[in-house]
């Protein structure tokens, strides 16, 4: 595997999940693969789980790691081509990226949607420049339109907890005070559609995702109906794709509560974290026995480790 930016980069999804679960049982079993190798993690945006889990994954494989928070530790970087750089940007990605590539064997990059231009965000302008100019394998640690490392861990977690061959998995929009990207729901839908799960997406009118990710999947606009009989409930906010980046609703009736979970078939509650308590989900659910968000977060290590293993073995 040369790069990891989506589920489609994996040679085989089932084998990738199997590898991640094997690594979880013995995290240091492939430590020799990363000997004398370095991974640089580039962050244009804040991170907790992604930074720590990816760094830990690289270390478990014997790699050295370096972290660069672009807006704090380095020069302000220009991303547009053909501009006159007479402002506050003192270096261009076109030079910065290949230099970074000369210092390492793998680059991880995290760059959220900016909501300034749907076209720019959905063309993955920053991520694709790293792929084009980096000269080494690139791992997406969340881009404008996808969060593949998170979705890998989500899939791994469902596989660990499922009690039937074809569980019902519900992705439910939930309210949030800020406009959030569509990367996590886009990616989650994309990964779940590669499985045999019974996937249901529910959200208010106006929050339809890009058809490229939804395919022929139909939306259930009645959240209660969607939750009925669910085995897994994945709550997540996202802003509008059609009215790009806009908040169309903060309806607290979409918050996941104990009453909502009672509609399910003893479903497990999932979220990528960080989560706004009593906005996305109530304390009662998040702290209750149905919540598997901490296990889900732990699996970020092993899914990332499986990805890095496949890259190191290429």
N, C-alpha and C positions, 0 to 999 in steps of 0.2 A: 504494500500500500504506500503510495507516494505522498498523498496529502489526506487530511481528514477534515472535511468541511460539511459533510452531510452523511446520512445513512447510506447513500449510494456509493460512497467510497469504500465501504466494507466489502471484502471479497465474499463473505457469507455471514449474514446476520446471526443465524442460529449458532454457528461456530464461534462467532465473536462473543456472544453471551456466555456460551459454555466456557470459553477461555477466561472471561472475567470472573466467573464463579469458581473456577479452579484456582485462579490467582488469589481470590479471597481466602481460600483455605491455606495457602502458603504464599504470602505476599513477596517473599524474597527468592522464590524459586528461579527467577530469570535475572537475578542480579548481575550475572556476567555480561548480559547483553549491552548494558550501558557503560561498561568500563571505558574510561578515557573519552566519554562522550559528554557533550554539554547541551542543555536546553535553555533557551532564553525565553522568558515569559514577558510579553509586551502588553501593557494595560493602558488603553485609552480611557477606560472607565473603571469605576470602583469594583471591588470583588472581595469576597471572604472565602466561600466554599470553593469557587473555581480556582483561585490562586493557591490555596493551601492544598486542596486535593490533587491538583495537577503537579504541584511541586513535590508533594509526597509520593505520587505515582512515579515520577522521574527518579527520585531518590531511591525508591524501592527497587528500581531497575539498575541501580548503580551509577546513575548519571549525576553530574554536577549541574546545578541550576543557578541562573541569574535572573533577577526580576527588574524590569524597568517600568516605572509608572511615568508615562510620557509627559503628562501635564504637571508633574512635580519634580521629576529627576532629570529631565532632558530639555532640549530646545523645543520651542513651540513649532510644530511641524505643519507644513503646507501640504494639502492633499490634492489640490486642483492642478491640472496640467495647463501649461500655456499662460500662467498668470505672471504679472510683474510683481516680484516679491519686495514691495516697498512698504509693507506693513509690519505687524508684530511677529510674523512667522519668519524665522531665520534659517530654517533648513527644510528641504523638501523630502517627502517620502521616497522619491526616486533615487536619492543618494543614501538616505538613512537605512532603507531596507537592505540593499545589497551589502552595506557595511556590517549590519547586524548579522546577516547571513555568513559573513566571513569569520565571525566570532563564535559560531556554534554549529551544532549538527541538526537541531530541530528548533523551529520557532513556534511558540504558541502566541496567538494574538486575540485580544478581546476589544471589540469596537462596536458599540451599540448604534442603533438607528438614531439619527440626529433630528428627524422630523422636519428638516428644512426642505427636503425634496424627496418625494416618494421614489422618483426615478433613480436618484443617487443611492438611496438606501437599498432599494430592491435590486440594484445592479451590483451591490456589495463592492462599492468603489475601493474601500480601504483593504478589505480582506483580499480582493483579487489582485491588488498591487503587491501584496506580500507574496502571493502565489507566483505572480509574474516575475518579480525582481529578487525574491529571497535567495534563490539558488540552493535551498535546502527544503526538506519537508515542512509543511505548514499545518498546524493543528488549530482549528477554530475553537477558541474558548468562549464563544458567543459572538455572533456577528449581528448585522442589522436584521437579518431575516430568519436565522436559525440558531439554535443552541444544541448542537449534536451531542456534546459530552453529557449534558443534562438528560437528554432524551435516552441516551444509552443507559445511564443509571436508572432512569425511570423504568425502562423495559426490563432491565435486570431485576429490579425490585418486584415488579409484577410477577416475573417468573418465579421468584423465591416464595411469594405469598399466595399465588393462585391455588385454588382447590378444585378447579375444574379445567378441562382442556381448553374451553373457549369462554373465558370470563367476559362479563359485560364491563367495559371500561368507559366511564363518563368524564369528558372534559367539560367543566362548567365555568363559564365566565363568572366573576365575582367583582363587587365594587372596590374602588381604590380612589384615593384623593388626587393622584397624579396620572398623567398620561404615560402609559407604559408601552414598550414595543410589542410587536406580534411574534417575536423570535421564538419564545418558549412554546406558545400554542401551535405556531406553524410547524415547528420541529416535532412536537409531540404527536400531532396528527400524522405527519409524514412517516414517523417511525411506526406508529400503531397500525398504519395502513399496510405496512410490510408484514404484519402478523395475521393470525387468524382470529384475533380478538373481535368481539362485538363492540365496536367503537361507536359512541354517541357523543355528539357535540351539541351543547346547549348554551344559548346566549340571547340577550335581548335583540330586537330588530336593530339593524344598523351596525352590528359588530361582526358581520360576515368576514371570514378570512379570505385571503387571496385564493381564488379557485385553483391555482397551481398546486396548492397544498391540500385542498379539500377534495379535489378530483370529483368523483360522483357521489361523495358522502353528503347526505342530506342533514340539514340542521333541524333539531327539535327545539322549538322556541318556548315550549312549556317545560320549565326546569323540573317541576314535580314529576311530570310524566317521564322525563329523561332519567331521573334518579331511580325510578321504580325498578326494583330487582337488580340494581347495580352491585357489582363485586368490588369495584374500585372507583373512587371519586377523586378526580384531580381538579382542584380549584385553581383558577388563575385569572388575573385581570389582564386585559389588553385594551389599547385604544382602538379607535375605528380605523379600519383599512380603507374603507370607501371615502369617508371624510377624514382624510389621513391625519393621524395623530390627535384627533379630537376626542374629548370625553363627552359622550352622549347621554350617559346615565351614571348615577351613583346610588341606584335603587338598592337599599339594604335588604329588600326581600330576596335578593340573590345571594346573600351571605349564607355560607354553609353552617347550619345549626344542628343541634341534636335532633330536632323535629325533621329536618331535611334528611339526615342520615337514617332516621327511622323508616324512611320510605325504601331504603335499599335492602339488599340481602346481606345484612351484617358487613357492609362494605368497609374496606380500608380507605383511610383518608390520606391523600398525597398532595404535596406542594413542593415546589422547587426551592423555596426559601430565598431571601427573607420574606416573611409574611406579616401583613398588618393584622394583628389580633382584633377580633370583633368587628372587622371590616370584611376581610376575605373569609374568615372562619372564626367561630366563637372559641373562647377559652375552653369550654366544656368539650368540644370536639378535638381541638388541637392537643389538649392535655389528656385526653381519654384513651382507652384501650384500642380504639380503631385507628389511631394516628400512627403512621409509619414514616413520618417525615425525617426522623433522625436516622433510621436505617437507610432511607433513600439518599440522604446526604452522605453517609458513610460510603455507599456504593459508588459515589463519584470518584473515589480513589481507584477502585478496581476496574471500573469501566475505562478511565483514563489510562490506567496501566496496560490494559489489553490493547488499546489504540497504539500506545507508544511501543509496545512489544511488536506489533505487526509492522510498524514503520522501521524499527531497528532491524528486523529480520528480512527486510525487503531485498 
